Amino acid sequence: MGFFDKLTGTKRPEAGVAPRPAEELRTALLGLYRPDVPYVISDGAAHGADLVAEWRIDEPAWQTFFIGSQLTHAVRIRMRLAEDVTEVRAVEESWEVTRVGNPPRLRTSAAYARGAGRTVSRRYTLHRGESGRLEATESFSFDSAQLTAPLRNTTLESGWTWRGVIFGKL
């Protein structure tokens, strides 16, 4: 793995893993979307891609989760399945968001970023332990890798390369 691969987040499958057909990979990636995960994976034609994965921040059932995470960026990963070289070209895009009003609504700012990034949010509760000393217990955790990791791992397990795209076309 070279410097540029580290910069873009490019990962290659283990040696000896035969690439599965593109349609099988597409089905496997779409299969990651379930009601209990905080993201949606769908057809990406409207975004100039084969597939799109993004946080479910607008859905009422997930608003409490994302408000609790104090998420400040909406993330979208656009993916193109390049069959000729068996790689998934992925562009990670993010926008700064704030919550306004009551009930809270999302407002998108003009801040836009392209390229791999990671957001981690943890909340701890302080309490006295049995010994009488203060102890911290993690009461909430959020990691944006919950979106990227399943996509990347499914791609690699299918024998395809996960190529992060920062510059140029998808």
C-alpha positions in Angstrom: 0.0 0.0 0.0 1.4 3.3 -1.1 1.2 6.8 0.4 -1.6 7.8 -2.0 -3.6 4.7 -1.1 -3.4 5.6 2.6 -4.5 9.1 1.7 -7.5 8.0 -0.2 -8.5 5.1 2.0 -7.9 2.5 -0.8 -7.9 -1.1 0.3 -7.3 -4.3 -1.7 -8.8 -7.7 -1.1 -6.6 -10.5 0.4 -4.6 -12.5 -2.1 -6.5 -15.4 -3.6 -10.0 -14.0 -3.1 -11.7 -14.4 -6.5 -13.8 -11.4 -7.6 -17.5 -12.1 -7.6 -19.7 -10.8 -10.4 -20.7 -7.1 -10.2 -24.3 -7.9 -9.8 -23.6 -10.1 -6.8 -21.5 -7.4 -5.2 -24.3 -4.8 -5.9 -26.8 -7.2 -4.2 -24.5 -7.7 -1.2 -24.0 -4.0 -0.8 -27.8 -3.3 -1.0 -28.3 -6.1 1.5 -26.4 -4.1 4.2 -29.4 -1.8 4.4 -31.7 -2.9 7.2 -34.2 -1.1 9.5 -31.8 -1.4 12.5 -28.8 0.4 10.9 -28.4 4.3 10.9 -27.8 4.5 7.1 -29.6 3.8 3.9 -28.1 2.3 0.7 -29.9 2.8 -2.5 -29.6 3.2 -6.3 -27.4 6.1 -7.0 -28.6 7.1 -10.5 -29.9 10.4 -9.2 -26.4 11.2 -7.8 -24.4 10.1 -10.8 -23.3 6.8 -9.3 -24.3 3.1 -9.2 -25.1 3.1 -5.4 -25.4 5.7 -2.7 -25.1 5.3 1.1 -26.0 8.1 3.5 -27.0 8.7 7.1 -30.8 8.5 7.9 -30.7 11.8 9.7 -34.0 13.0 8.2 -36.1 10.0 9.2 -38.2 10.5 12.3 -37.3 7.1 13.8 -33.6 8.0 13.7 -33.7 11.7 14.7 -33.3 11.0 18.4 -30.2 9.0 17.7 -28.6 11.6 15.5 -29.6 14.5 17.9 -27.9 12.5 20.7 -24.8 12.0 18.6 -24.5 15.7 18.1 -23.6 15.0 14.5 -22.4 18.1 12.7 -21.9 16.6 9.2 -24.2 14.8 6.9 -22.3 12.2 4.9 -23.0 10.6 1.5 -20.8 7.9 -0.1 -21.3 7.6 -3.9 -20.1 4.4 -5.4 -19.3 3.3 -8.9 -18.7 -0.4 -9.6 -15.9 -0.5 -12.2 -16.2 -4.0 -13.6 -13.2 -3.8 -15.9 -10.8 -3.5 -13.0 -13.0 -5.0 -10.2 -13.0 -2.0 -8.0 -15.6 0.1 -6.2 -14.7 3.7 -6.7 -16.1 5.6 -3.7 -16.4 9.4 -3.1 -17.2 10.4 0.4 -18.9 13.8 0.6 -19.9 15.7 3.7 -21.9 18.9 4.5 -22.0 20.8 7.8 -25.4 20.6 9.3 -27.1 22.3 12.3 -30.4 21.7 14.0 -32.8 24.6 14.3 -36.3 25.1 15.7 -38.5 23.0 17.8 -39.1 20.3 16.7 -35.5 20.3 15.3 -35.0 20.6 11.6 -31.7 20.3 9.7 -30.1 23.3 8.1 -27.3 22.7 5.7 -24.5 25.2 5.6 -22.3 26.0 2.6 -19.4 24.0 4.0 -18.7 21.0 1.8 -15.9 18.5 2.0 -14.9 15.6 -0.3 -12.7 12.8 0.8 -12.4 10.3 3.6 -13.2 11.6 7.1 -14.2 10.2 10.4 -16.4 11.5 13.1 -16.5 10.0 16.6 -18.8 11.1 19.4 -18.9 9.7 22.9 -20.8 10.7 25.9 -19.9 9.6 29.4 -21.8 9.6 32.7 -20.0 10.3 36.0 -21.0 8.4 39.1 -19.5 7.1 42.3 -18.4 3.5 42.2 -18.5 1.0 45.0 -15.2 2.3 46.3 -16.6 5.8 46.5 -14.3 7.1 43.7 -15.7 8.8 40.6 -16.1 6.6 37.6 -17.0 7.4 34.0 -19.3 5.1 32.1 -19.8 5.5 28.4 -23.5 6.3 27.9 -23.5 7.0 24.2 -21.2 6.2 21.3 -21.3 7.1 17.6 -18.6 6.5 15.0 -19.0 7.4 11.3 -17.1 4.2 10.5 -20.4 2.5 11.0 -21.2 3.7 7.5 -17.9 3.2 5.7 -16.7 -0.1 7.3 -19.5 -2.4 6.2 -19.4 -1.1 2.6 -15.6 -1.5 2.4 -15.6 -4.9 4.1 -18.3 -6.3 1.9 -16.4 -5.0 -1.2 -13.1 -6.7 0.0 -14.8 -9.9 0.9 -16.2 -10.0 -2.7 -12.7 -9.8 -4.1 -13.0 -6.2 -5.2 -10.7 -3.3 -4.4 -12.2 -0.3 -2.4 -10.7 2.8 -4.1 -11.3 6.1 -2.4 -11.6 9.0 -4.8 -10.6 12.5 -3.8 -9.8 14.1 -7.2 -11.4 13.6 -10.6 -14.5 11.8 -11.6 -16.2 8.9 -9.9 
